[in-house]
Amino acid sequence: MTQSAYRAKLLTFTGDPAQSADAAVYHEDGVVIVEDGHVVASGAWTELANCVEDDASVHDLRDKLIVPGFIDTHIHYPQTDIIASPAAGLLPWLETWTYPTERGFEDQALAEDTARFFVDELLANGTTTALVYCTVHKQSADALFSASEAKNLRMIAGKVLMDRHCPEFLRDTPQTGYDDSAALIGRWHNRGRLMYALTPRFAPTSTEAQLEACQALAKAHPDIFIQSHVAENRDEVKWVRKLFPRQRSYVDVYDHYGLLRRRAVYGHCIWLDDEDRRRMAQTGAVAAHCPTSNLFLGSGLFDFEKASEAAMRVTLATDVGGGTSFSMLQTMNEAHKVARMGGHHLTATRMFWLATAGAAEALDLGETIGTLAPKSEADFVVLDLQATPLLARRTARARSLEELLFALAVLGDDRTVYETYAAGECVHRRGERAALPAVL
């Protein structure tokens, strides 16, 4: 196949910047060489120019920055249309907005239309991989996977499981939930670049019988992902204590049913104790930090210091629609502020790592996505340092990589994303997305 080369400023990672001063690899004049959907080589232009074949397609992007594609580890595609909806807190928000909206996804056409828009919105924000919640309806997962497959994306998703404490119109059973999930795993897991996530919504909406069914599925499919919510809100934590009095904590509920393991990703993880964090670290489970959602719903502040002390795996996530932006840059912005409120300084370099290589590593996909390393899948984003007059003025004055990345994290958004590539193909170019009529 024809080789493509992208000459630009480059940022990639070899490790956690909090652990190593050399973990961030930056080239002022670099190149990414791509062939057959994978990175052939990346590094300084002066060292790799001779590796660019004579008939290669060369893209001159020297005024822009290429970074690995962003990875959003917790997001709800059916909530796209209720982003920015007011509520007094998490549980009222679910009752007022989420459940009535998700009811509509029994309509295949609505699911397909929303899935296409959702995928396009991710790509417009530079997100090339996401862990996605669908609805309780099996066809909602089919729609999301189909839309992702059409763009050849590395995407992870699952049908929600709920068999109590939710409206009857969204309720499945332990058996139907098991059967639907098993069928979806068989249809979509490891099909192309797609992967499946077993998705009990959160412990209060699943009976013990349904959690036992999840345990059986997880045991039968050790390489699938698991995603749910934990300890987001104090009222929710109290509710779980009443529902599961025999378990030590909210985290312990999932642990009891064998749902804490590698590739298990839990949204929020705010109201944890030291033993919860220790156990998550011990099992390899991941905390998906959702700062815009936690601030919007008043849920609380994620504790970076205690997470670091426990060596708990942490990633960043938007949590749309409780979250207020699809942009991982804006998510970084709010994550920095949440960390500061807890007395922790979260550097921009580490935030970019958390949203790329750090997330890939936490998901056991470190050799597949998240970097620009040779043989990795060629998912990357071209960021425009001059996307707005203010951003251009600020980045022109940056005297270090940290200062440059901090400006992008604080001032950047979807306007900053010039192009997005998945498996070496351009799947988004700013200004070329078709305008869609509003649905009334």
Long-range contacts (C-beta under 8 A, 24 or more apart in sequence): 1-35, 1-36, 2-35, 2-55, 2-56, 2-57, 3-33, 3-34, 3-35, 3-40, 3-52, 3-53, 3-55, 3-56, 3-57, 4-33, 4-34, 4-35, 4-56, 4-57, 4-58, 4-59, 4-424, 5-31, 5-32, 5-33, 5-34, 5-52, 5-56, 5-57, 5-58, 5-59, 6-31, 6-32, 6-34, 6-59, 6-61, 6-66, 6-380, 6-382, 7-31, 7-45, 7-58, 7-59, 7-60, 7-61, 7-62, 8-32, 8-61, 8-62, 8-64, 8-65, 8-66, 8-382, 9-62, 9-64, 9-65, 9-66, 10-42, 10-43, 10-65, 10-66, 10-67, 10-372, 11-65, 11-66, 11-67, 11-352, 11-401, 11-405, 12-42, 12-67, 12-68, 12-356, 12-357, 12-371, 12-372, 12-373, 13-68, 13-352, 13-353, 13-356, 13-357, 13-358, 13-370, 13-371, 14-371, 15-357, 16-350, 16-353, 16-358, 17-347, 17-349, 17-350, 17-353, 18-308, 18-347, 18-350, 23-353, 24-349, 24-352, 24-353, 24-401, 26-401, 29-62, 30-66, 32-66, 32-372, 32-378, 32-380, 34-378, 34-421, 34-424, 35-424, 36-424, 37-152, 37-377, 37-378, 37-423, 37-424, 37-425, 38-375, 38-376, 38-377, 38-378, 38-423, 38-424, 39-372, 39-373, 39-374, 39-375, 39-376, 39-377, 39-378, 40-374, 41-374, 42-372, 42-373, 42-374, 61-382, 61-418, 63-385, 63-386, 64-382, 64-383, 64-384, 64-385, 64-418, 65-382, 65-383, 65-385, 65-404, 65-408, 66-372, 66-380, 66-381, 66-382, 66-383, 67-126, 67-352, 67-356, 67-380, 67-381, 67-383, 68-356, 68-357, 68-360, 68-369, 68-370, 68-371, 68-372, 68-379, 68-380, 68-381, 69-126, 69-127, 69-128, 69-129, 69-356, 69-369, 69-370, 69-379, 69-380, 69-381, 69-420, 69-421, 69-422, 70-125, 70-126, 70-127, 70-128, 70-129, 70-328, 70-355, 70-356, 70-381, 71-127, 71-128, 71-129, 71-130, 71-315, 71-355, 71-356, 71-359, 71-360, 71-363, 71-369, 71-370, 72-122, 72-127, 72-129, 72-130, 72-131, 72-316, 72-317, 72-318, 72-328, 72-331, 73-130, 73-131, 73-265, 73-286, 73-288, 73-315, 73-316, 73-317, 73-359, 73-362, 73-363, 74-131, 74-133, 74-227, 74-265, 74-267, 74-288, 74-290, 74-317, 74-318, 74-319, 75-130, 75-131, 75-132, 75-133, 75-317, 75-318, 75-319, 75-320, 75-323, 76-132, 76-133, 76-319, 76-320, 76-321, 76-322, 77-114, 77-115, 77-118, 77-132, 77-133, 77-134, 77-144, 77-157, 78-102, 78-105, 78-111, 78-114, 78-133, 78-134, 78-135, 78-140, 79-320, 79-321, 79-322, 80-114, 80-117, 80-118, 80-121, 80-320, 80-321, 81-114, 81-321, 82-321, 83-320, 83-321, 83-323, 83-324, 84-321, 84-324, 85-321, 87-297, 89-233, 89-235, 89-297, 89-298, 89-299, 90-232, 90-233, 90-235, 90-236, 90-297, 90-299, 90-322, 91-233, 91-235, 91-236, 93-297, 93-322, 97-321, 98-321, 99-166, 99-167, 99-170, 102-135, 102-136, 102-160, 102-170, 103-167, 103-169, 103-170, 105-134, 105-135, 105-137, 105-139, 105-140, 106-137, 106-139, 108-139, 108-143, 111-135, 111-137, 111-139, 111-140, 111-142, 111-143, 111-144, 112-143, 112-146, 112-147, 113-439, 114-143, 115-140, 115-143, 115-144, 115-146, 115-147, 115-148, 116-147, 117-436, 118-144, 118-147, 119-144, 119-147, 119-148, 119-150, 119-151, 119-153, 120-428, 120-433, 121-326, 122-326, 123-151, 123-420, 123-422, 123-427, 123-428, 124-326, 124-414, 124-417, 124-420, 124-428, 124-430, 124-433, 125-325, 125-326, 125-327, 125-328, 125-329, 125-413, 125-414, 125-417, 126-327, 126-328, 126-329, 126-381, 126-383, 126-414, 126-417, 126-420, 127-326, 127-328, 128-153, 128-154, 128-369, 128-379, 128-380, 128-381, 128-420, 128-421, 128-422, 129-153, 129-154, 129-155, 129-156, 129-359, 129-360, 129-365, 129-369, 129-379, 130-155, 130-156, 130-157, 131-156, 131-157, 131-197, 131-225, 131-227, 131-265, 131-288, 131-317, 131-363, 132-156, 132-157, 132-158, 132-197, 133-157, 133-158, 133-160, 133-199, 133-201, 133-227, 134-158, 134-159, 134-160, 134-199, 135-159, 135-160, 135-170, 136-160, 136-161, 136-162, 136-170, 136-171, 136-172, 138-180, 138-183, 138-184, 141-184, 141-188, 142-184, 142-187, 145-187, 145-188, 145-191, 145-194, 148-193, 148-194, 149-191, 149-192, 149-194, 151-422, 151-427, 152-192, 152-193, 152-422, 152-423, 152-425, 152-427, 153-193, 153-194, 153-422, 153-427, 154-193, 154-194, 154-195, 154-365, 154-368, 154-369, 154-377, 154-379, 154-422, 154-423, 155-193, 155-194, 155-195, 156-194, 156-195, 156-196, 156-197, 156-225, 156-363, 157-194, 157-196, 157-197, 158-184, 158-196, 158-197, 158-198, 158-199, 158-225, 158-227, 159-184, 159-199, 160-199, 160-200, 160-201, 161-198, 161-199, 161-200, 161-201, 161-205, 161-206, 161-210, 161-214, 162-200, 162-201, 162-205, 162-206, 163-205, 163-206, 163-207, 163-209, 163-210, 164-204, 164-205, 164-206, 164-207, 165-204, 165-205, 166-201, 166-205, 173-210, 174-207, 174-209, 174-210, 174-212, 174-213, 175-213, 177-210, 177-213, 178-213, 178-216, 178-217, 181-217, 182-217, 185-217, 185-221, 185-224, 189-221, 189-223, 189-224, 190-223, 193-377, 193-423, 195-224, 195-225, 196-221, 196-224, 196-225, 197-224, 197-225, 197-226, 197-227, 197-265, 198-224, 198-225, 198-226, 198-227, 198-259, 199-226, 199-227, 199-228, 200-228, 200-259, 201-228, 201-229, 202-228, 202-229, 202-230, 202-236, 203-228, 203-230, 203-240, 203-243, 203-244, 203-250, 203-253, 203-254, 204-236, 204-239, 204-240, 204-243, 211-253, 211-257, 211-259, 212-257, 214-257, 214-259, 215-257, 215-258, 215-259, 218-258, 218-259, 218-261, 219-258, 223-263, 224-263, 225-263, 225-264, 225-265, 225-363, 226-259, 226-261, 226-263, 226-264, 226-265, 227-264, 227-265, 227-266, 227-267, 228-254, 228-259, 228-266, 228-267, 229-266, 229-267, 229-268, 230-254, 230-266, 230-267, 230-268, 230-269, 230-272, 231-268, 231-269, 231-270, 231-271, 231-272, 231-276, 232-267, 232-268, 232-270, 232-271, 232-294, 232-297, 232-299, 232-300, 233-270, 233-271, 233-297, 233-299, 233-300, 234-271, 234-300, 237-271, 248-275, 249-273, 249-275, 249-276, 250-276, 251-276, 251-279, 251-280, 252-276, 252-279, 255-279, 255-283, 260-285, 261-285, 262-364, 263-363, 263-364, 265-315, 265-362, 265-363, 267-317, 267-319, 268-293, 268-294, 268-299, 268-302, 268-319, 269-302, 269-307, 269-312, 270-294, 270-299, 270-300, 270-301, 270-302, 270-303, 271-300, 272-303, 272-306, 274-306, 274-310, 277-306, 277-307, 277-309, 277-310, 277-312, 278-310, 280-310, 280-312, 280-313, 281-310, 281-311, 281-312, 281-313, 284-313, 285-313, 286-313, 286-314, 286-315, 286-362, 286-363, 287-312, 287-313, 287-314, 287-315, 288-315, 288-316, 288-317, 288-319, 289-314, 289-315, 289-316, 289-317, 289-335, 289-338, 290-317, 290-318, 290-319, 290-322, 290-323, 290-331, 291-316, 291-331, 291-334, 291-335, 291-337, 291-338, 292-318, 292-319, 292-323, 292-324, 292-325, 292-330, 292-331, 292-334, 293-318, 293-319, 293-322, 293-323, 293-324, 294-338, 295-334, 295-338, 296-322, 296-323, 296-324, 297-322, 301-338, 301-341, 301-342, 302-338, 302-339, 302-342, 303-342, 304-338, 304-339, 304-342, 304-344, 304-346, 305-342, 305-343, 305-344, 308-344, 313-362, 314-354, 314-358, 314-362, 315-354, 315-355, 315-358, 315-359, 315-362, 315-363, 316-351, 316-354, 316-355, 316-359, 325-413, 326-414, 327-412, 327-413, 327-414, 328-355, 329-408, 329-409, 329-412, 329-413, 329-416, 330-412, 330-413, 331-355, 332-409, 333-409, 333-410, 336-409, 336-410, 347-402, 347-406, 348-402, 348-405, 348-406, 348-408, 348-409, 349-401, 349-402, 349-405, 351-405, 351-409, 352-405, 352-409, 377-423, 378-421, 378-422, 378-423, 378-424, 379-421, 379-422, 379-423, 380-420, 380-421, 381-417, 381-419, 381-420, 381-421, 382-417, 382-418, 382-419, 382-420, 382-421, 383-408, 383-412, 383-416, 383-417, 383-418, 384-415, 384-416, 384-417, 384-418, 384-430, 387-412, 387-415, 387-416, 387-418, 388-415, 388-416, 391-416
